[in-house]
Amino acid sequence: MAIPRAAREVLSLRALNRATLARQVLLERRRLGVTQAVERLAGLQAQAPNPPYIGLWSRIEGFRREQLTEALRRRRIVRMSTLRATLHLMTAQDALSWRPLLEPVHQRGLLGSTHRKELEGLDRAAVIAAGRALLGEQPRTGAELGQALGLRWTGREAASLAALIRNNLPLVHLPPAGTWNSHQGAVLQPLGDWLGQAVQAAVATQEDMLLRYLAAFGPATLADAGAWSGLTGWKAVAERLRPQLRVFAGEDGQELFDLPRAPRPDPDTPAPPRLVAEWDNLLLSHADRSRILSESHRARVFTVNGIVRGTVLLDGFVAGVWKIERDRSRSKKNIATVLLEPFGRWSKADRDGVEREALDLLAFSSDDEGERHAVRLA
């Protein structure tokens, strides 16, 4: 029997904040293996190579950069387009099981792109088959793939032909693309070819994905699940799962779904200062981000050119942004500085805690033993 909406337990904004931080391993660093952490976090957004490394540094005790690099090279973790049709690091198993379910997201993204007009009237099935054959011969960059297809479909834009393949085939960005400080163009290979017989997984259902989402980001609304994944149709999924879920109410009365035994810490649980990476899914996986980020600060984090800036968490909420500046103009006096931009006045204890995190981040990210480190408030 359904519990009347008015009788449901109400979760405050702080309760949602602490629950999300606990699931995202941001209340305390844990000793986790890299693959275990990426699975638990339901992937790491990975448009740029370094943010996923920083995302794991902020969560895993004793994390070293080579651990993630090795996991990518050993094909335990892959970099490819998945959730929201954006680049993520995913475990090989999750990539195999989730990517087929995310095909509609990629098709919708292609139709809404600048390539749509260029692809009108094209026999797309033939182009996709040709692209699959070309990648079966050898891995290629997107530019190489587009150029090869352009020899057959003359008059069509090579970039649009390549985009058609990228949005219809699950393509891995082969290492070293996506590894620390690597900015070279990605060489692409179909996921099945890259993994071979090393990993096998059944295709996930949308019910499977909702359970995984709630484990990593709950309690959450169905709109939140849509923002995280890019998929629609969550209402019917939630109704099928409702008997095995807990349902709460938010302060605004919205239904919040969760796993019965998932951690929901006391709202007064201490939350230490944390530096959260650029494009971290902590800020991208809810339609309503107020559990982490005040709407008044949104424009200072999400820039007009599509950047999601690195953020500072104080008491669990975004209280500023950060970036690293490196000055190598004098070879013997290289200086790396974390530039902090507070959104308000920080207490001395908060400032000291953030500065310790910033210095630890500089030590983690440095490739120069002689580099000097500093922290500066803007």
RAGI-V167406 format. One record per backbone hydrogen bond with DSSP energy under -0.5 kcal/mol. CO is the residue of the C=O (numbers start at 0). NH is the residue of the N-H. Records with the same first field share a line. If there is no record, write none. Layout:
BEGIN
CO: NH, NH
END
This chain:
BEGIN
3: 6, 7
4: 7
8: 248
9: 11
10: 250
11: 15
12: 16
13: 17
14: 18
15: 19
16: 20
17: 21
18: 22
19: 23
20: 25, 26
21: 24
26: 271
29: 31, 60
32: 36
33: 37
34: 38
35: 39
36: 40
37: 42
38: 41
43: 88
47: 51
49: 52, 53
50: 54
51: 55
52: 56
53: 57
55: 58, 59
58: 29
59: 62
63: 66, 67
64: 67, 68
65: 69
66: 70
67: 71
68: 72
69: 73
70: 75, 76
71: 74
75: 91
77: 79, 89
78: 172
79: 87
81: 84
82: 85
85: 81
86: 45
87: 79, 89
88: 43
89: 77
90: 94
91: 95
92: 96
93: 97
94: 98
95: 99
96: 203
97: 100, 101
98: 101
99: 102
101: 104, 105
102: 106
103: 107
104: 108
105: 109
106: 110
107: 111
109: 112
112: 115
114: 118
115: 118
116: 119
118: 121
121: 123
122: 126
123: 127
124: 128
125: 129
126: 130
127: 131
128: 132
129: 133
130: 134
131: 135
132: 136
133: 137
139: 187
140: 144
141: 145
142: 146
143: 147
144: 148
145: 149
146: 150
147: 150
148: 151, 152
151: 153
152: 155
156: 160
157: 161
158: 162
159: 163
160: 164
161: 165
162: 166
164: 167, 168
168: 170
169: 190
170: 80
171: 173, 188
173: 176
175: 178
178: 181
180: 182
185: 141
186: 173
187: 139
188: 171
189: 193
190: 194
191: 195
194: 197
204: 208
205: 209
206: 210
207: 211
208: 212
209: 213
210: 214
211: 215
212: 216
213: 217
219: 256
220: 224
221: 225
222: 226
223: 227
224: 228
225: 229
228: 83
232: 236
233: 237
234: 238
235: 239
236: 240
237: 241
240: 243
241: 244
243: 259
245: 257
247: 255
248: 10
249: 252
253: 249
255: 247
256: 218, 219
257: 245
258: 261
265: 268
270: 314
273: 275, 312
275: 310
276: 279
279: 282
280: 283, 284
286: 288
287: 290
288: 291, 292
291: 317
293: 296, 297
294: 297
296: 299, 300
297: 300, 301
300: 302, 308
302: 305
306: 302, 308
307: 278
309: 321
310: 275
311: 313, 318, 319
312: 273
313: 316
316: 313
318: 342
319: 311
320: 340
321: 309
322: 338
324: 336
325: 327
326: 334
328: 330
329: 332
333: 371
334: 326
335: 373
336: 324, 338
337: 339, 375
338: 322
339: 341, 377
340: 320
346: 350
347: 351
348: 352
349: 353
350: 354
351: 355
352: 356
353: 357
354: 358
355: 359
356: 360
357: 361
358: 362
359: 363
360: 364
361: 365
366: 368
367: 370
371: 335
373: 337
375: 339
END
